[in-house]
């Protein structure tokens, strides 16, 4: 099983998991936080990654949709925050 990954491509955050690819323009991202609830605090959010057996839940809010990334990677949240910071400058 492939883990959830995120990288910057031009002005977008590209999230990949298994055969899925989600592209979010940085201009639409309003916040990136850790979600400490088990299944995610937003019922309408798009869930990416295996829900069971993961320790990290990253909530990405945009102007149109919210996304919850389920992962065991402790480095993914700081990496996304860094990409967001660099894209703003």
N, C-alpha and C positions, 0 to 999 in steps of 0.2 A: 504494500500500500504506500502510495506517495504521500508525503507530508504537505501541509499547507506552506506555500512560499509566497513572498511578495517582493516585487522589484519595481524600479522606476523605468518607464519607457516614455521618453519625451516628457509630456506634461501630465502623465497618468500614472496611477498606482495600479499595477497589474498583479492580481492575486490568482494563483494557480493551486488547484487541488485535484488530484487524479487527472481526469480529462476535461475538467472545467477550467474556464478562463474568464475572469471578471475584470473589466477595466473601469476604473473610477478616475475621472479628472480631478486633479488636486484642487482645482478651484471650487469643486462641489463639496469637498470634505469639510465638515464643520467641527468635528472633534474625533479624537481617538483615545479611548480609555480602556482600562481593564474592567471586565464585568465579573463580579464575584458570585453571581448566582449560578446555580447548576445548569439550568437550561437556557439562560439568557433572560435579561430583564425586559426585552421588547418582544412581544408576541408576533409582531408582523415582520421582524427582521429576517433577512435571508441568512440561513445557517450554512457555514462552509467548514468542512472538516468532520472527523468522526466525533460525535457527541459523547459517547461513552469512553471512559478511560483517559480523558485529557485533563491537564492541570491548568491550562491557561485559556481564558476566554477574552478575546479582544473585540471590543465594540467600536465599529467605525460608523459614525453618523454622517450622512450627507444631506444635501438639500432635498433630495428626492426619496432616499431609501436608507435603511440601516442594515449593517452586515455584522454578523458575529462569527469570528474565526475561532474554531476549536483546535487547539494544538498543544503539544507537550514542549514546544520550543520556548525556552525562556528568552531567547534572543530576538524573536520575531517582533514583539511589541516595541522594544527600543529601536529596532531597525526601521519600522514603519514611522515612528516618531521622528527619527533622523531624516528619512526621506521627505517627510512633510515639512520639516524645518528648512531643509536645503531647497525645496521647491519654492518656498515663500520668499527666499532671499535672491 
